[in-house]
């Protein structure tokens, strides 16, 4: 499986950042998606220590041999405070999964209101973070979904821009030839 980011209409390899536990001084790497704040949250996964070691502050995840390993405690799935399943990232050498994708999707919600998204095809929403912007009237947040892609799929988001127009963007992924078609953001009159 590949681990990719989709942000600003660009696909790139995900990056894991090094963290040092202040109590134990233990170093580990995490993938984060979203923002931590009073009205936003982040999804994260830990890179398993057995497979990932580096003296560098970051690891670029640019291979296709990763796998999600769900974390459990006392036989029960471990979740964060928003209900997202917790995962470790491990190495998977099964070639059957090399075209699968864990996609960290940063929807370009800044500057838009009422941002929503929809996915269809061979894709599953396995977690969610959110991003936001502080305004005088409070924080406006928008979704930052985490997707598991195992075949052809379509991703779509929409919102309302500052002119009151509806904006949409559609992204298509073709699994077997691993191609992305990222359409430009389009706008049209918004009916209330």
N, C-alpha and C positions, 0 to 999 in steps of 0.2 A: 504494500500500500504506500502511496505517496502522501505526504502531508504538505498541503499548499495553502496559500493565502490568496484571496480574491479581494483586492482593494483598489479603488479608483480605476476600475476596468482593466486591471493588470493582474495576471497570474504570476506568483513567485513562490519559491520554496519557503516554508516556514522556518523561523529561527527560534531556538530555545535559549533562554537566558540562564546564567548561573545564579544560584541563590545560596547563601550561607546561613544556616540555622544559627541564630544568635545564642541559643541555649547550648547546643551540642557542637557548634563549629563544623557541622557536617555540610559538605558541598553537594549540591544536586542541581539538575537542570529542569526547568519547567517551560511549557508552551502556554502562553497566556493569550486570551482573546476577549476583548471587551475592556472595560475600565472599572476600577474599584472606587466607589464613592457612595454618598448617601442615597442617590437615586439611580445609580448604575451598578452593574456587577460584571464580573469576569468569569469566564470558563477557563479552567486550566487542566493540564495533564502533566504528570511527572515522567521524565525519562528515567527508565530503570537503570540503577547504578551499575548493574552487571554488564550492560551493553554500551553505556555512554560515559566516557571519561575524557576530560580535556582540561588543559591548563588555561585555555582561552576563556574569555567571559561569555562567549556565545558559541552555539553549534548550529550550522546551517544544515537543515534536514533536506538534503537534495538527492536522496536515494529513493528506491521504490520497494524497499524490503522492511517496512515498519508494520507493526500490528498494535491494535488497542487491546490491552489486557485489563478487564474490569477489576476494580479493587473492591474487596468485600471485608467485612469485619464480623466475626461470629456467624458466618454463613449468610449474612445479609449484605446486599449491595450498599456500598458507602457513597453517600451523596453530599453535595455542598448545601449551603443554606437555601439555595433556590431550587433544589431538587435535581440538579445535574448529576448524573452518574460520574464518579471519579474513576480515572483510568491511569494506568502506567503505559508508557510507550516502550515496546520491546522490539527485537529483531525477528522478522518472519522470513524464512528462506523458501516459502512455498510460492512458486512462480504463478500459481493460479490467482493470486491476489495483487500482482504487480500493477494492474491498471486501476485497482480500487483507489479511492481518494478520500482522505480526511480533509475537508475544505473548511477553512476559517474564513467566513464571508463577512467582510466589512462593507455593509450597505452604506452608500454615500448619503447618509441622512442629514448631515449638517446643512442647515439652510432650508430644510423641508419639514413640514408638519405632517402628522398623521401617517407616518411611514409604516407600511406593512409589507410582508413578503409572502410568497407562495412557492412551493416546490412541487414538481410532479415527475413521474418516471421512477427510475431505480435509484432513489435517494431517500435518506432518512435523516430527520433532524434529531441528533443525539445529544445536543446541549445548546445552551444559549448564554451569551453575554449581552451586554448592552453598552452603548456609548452615549454620550450626551453633551449638551452645551448649556451652561448656566446663563440664564437670562434674568432680568429684573423680576419677572413673575414666577421664577423658579427654574428648575432644570428641565429641559426638554430632552427626553431620552429616545433612542431608536435602537432597533434590534441588531444584534451581531451574532447570527446563528452559526452553529457548528454542524456540518453536514457530513454524512457518510455516503459516498457515491459508489454504486456497484454496477452501474450500467448507464445507458443513455438517460439524460434528464434535462429538465428545464427549470431554471430559477428565474423568478420575477419579483421585482419590488416596485412599489409605487408610493407616492406622497404628494403633498401640495406645496408648491413653491411660494415665494413671497409675493408673487403677483396673483395668487389665487388659482393658478393653473395646475392641473393634474400632470404629474411627471411619472413616467414609467421607464423601466429598463428590463430587457430580457436577455438571459444568458443561456445558451444551449451547450451541452457537452455530449460529444459522440465517443462512447466508451472504447470501441475496438480500434479506432484510429487515433484515439486520444487527442481530439481536436476541440477547441473552444471557439464558439461564435459569440462574441460579446457585442451586442448591439449598442448603439449610442443612446443616451438618455433622450427621450422624446417628451414633448409637452403638448397638452391640448386643453381646451376650455374645460373647466370643472363645473359639473352640475351639482348643486347642493342637495 
